[in-house]
Amino acid sequence: MDQPAEFELCMRIPSWVSGKPIPGDLYKFSGEGLPLAAVVVNGELIETAQDKNGYVNIRRTWKTGDMIVLNLPLSVNRVYAHDNLEENKGKVSLMCGPIVYCFEGVDNPDVDLFNVSLPNDVNMITEYRPDLLGGVTLIKTTGIDADGKPVPLIAIPYYAWANREKSPMNIWLHEKKN
């Protein structure tokens, strides 16, 4: 900039950061402890209240060298379908940031992915694996099999499934309430 100028900078915050997997009401997050986007201008945290279109608007006098940092947290969220989607009632899926995850048989040997539940209080740990599928972040957690026994579960990004051996895959697991 040749000289400082006052104007409003508008940054769109994705719906998955704002508590919705996608715009609309077809899917929702569990809503517990969702981290919010953080906007920092020149080292100062800025209020991130969004307008009705999902934008954070920052009006100020801008000058050459101003630096904006936008932090979009990539936390694991439980996703629930709208109550009218009968097939997914009582089921849950996972997202990490904007990425939908799935459970593939190759990562979960000896687990019936269509008869395992994902308790609502289990820990979920993310782990980046540069050696797997060109580099992916896994979600590791614990499910409950048909006999009521805990089983380790691994979820991979949905976009990466069916790239190894043929195996079953499931996105929506039954949710066990504890």
N, C-alpha and C positions, 0 to 999 in steps of 0.2 A: 504494500500500500504506500502511495506517495505521502499520505498524511493520515493521521487517525480519523476514523469515521464512526459515527453512531449508526448502528442498524441492529436488527433482530436476526439472530442465527437460530434456525429451527432444525433440531435433530430428531428424527423419528426413532422411537424406542420400540423394538419388536414386541409383539403381543406376548410372546413366551416369557419375556422379562417382566411384563406387567401382570402376570398371573393367569394368562389364557394361552393354551397350546396353539390355538388359531383364533382369529377373530370370529365372533358369533358364540352360540351356546351349544354347539354339537359336542364339544369336549370341554372338560375343566380339570384343573389341577386340584390336588387335595387341599391346597390353599394354606398349608401350615408352613410358616417360616420361609416364605419365598423372599430371597434377597432381591433388592431393587437395584436398578442401574445407578451408577454413580458418575456424575459429571464433575470434572475438576478443570478449572480455567486458571492457568498460571499458578498452580499449586493450591488454589482455594476451592473447596467443595461448594458446588452450586446446588440450589434447591432443584429437585428433579420432578416437580409436579407436572403431570402431563395434561395437555389440552384434550378435547374430545376426540381428536384424530390421532392421538398417541405421540404427539410431539412435545419435546421440551424446548421452550422458547427462551433464549437468552438475549436480552436487550442490554447493550452496553456500548461504550466507545471502544472499538477494536483498533489495534495498531499492529504493525509488522512485528513478528516475533511472538505474538500471543500464542499460547499452546493450550489445546483442548485435549483432555484425556477422557474417553468414554469407556467405563468398565461395565461390561455386560456379563454378569455372573453365569457360570456354566454348572449349575447345581442339578442333581438328579431330582426329578419330580414324578410323582405318581399321577397318572392320567385316568380320568373316568369318563365314560361316554354318557350322553344324555339318557335320561330314564326311558325314553321312548325307543331306544335301540335295544330291543329285547335280547338279541344275541350276546350283548356285552354286559348285561345286568350281573352285578356281583363280581365283575372282573376288573382288572387293573392292567395298565401298560405303563411303560417307563419312557421318559424323555430326559436327555441331558442337554441343557441349552435348547437349541432348535431341532436336535436330532432325535428321531424316534428309534427305539431299541427293540430288538427281538431276541428270543432264546432259540438257539439252533442246536440240534441234536449232537452235532460234532463237538460242541463245547460242553455238553451236558450228557455224557454217556450214562446209560442205565437210568435215565430220568424220563418218565412218561410226561412229556411237555404238555399234554392235554389233560393230565390228571394230577397236576401239582398245583399247590396254592402258594401265594406270596403273602405272608402275614403282613399286616399293616404297620407293624412296629419293628421290622428288621432293619439292620444297618445296611447301607449300600455304599460300597467303596468303588471309586473310579481308579483305573490303572491304565496308563498309556503303554501300549505294546508296539514298539516300532517294527518288530519282526513279524507281526500278524497282519495279513490282508493289506499290506502296503502301509501299515501304521494306523492303528485305531485305538480308541479309548474303550475299555471294557467296563461294564458294571458288574461287580461281584457282590452277591448277596446270599441269603439262605431261604430256601423254600421248604414246604412240608409235603411229603409224598402221600400217596393214597393210604399208607399204613400209619400215618401220623408221625413219621420220622423226619428229622431235619435232613435236607440234602443241599449241598452247595450248588448254586446256580451262577451261570455267567451269561450276561447279555452282551450282544454286539450291536453296532449300528445297523439299522434295517437295510441301509443301502449296500451293506457288505455281505449279506447272506447269499447262499447258493454259489459261493466262489471256492468251495472246497469239495469234499465228498458229498454225495447225496444223503440227506438226513431230514428228519422232520423239523419244522420251524413253527413257533407260536409267538404272537405279539401280546395277546390278551390272556393273562393267567387269572385263575380264580383267586379271589382275595379272601384270606382267612383273617377274621377279626379276632384280636386277642384282648 
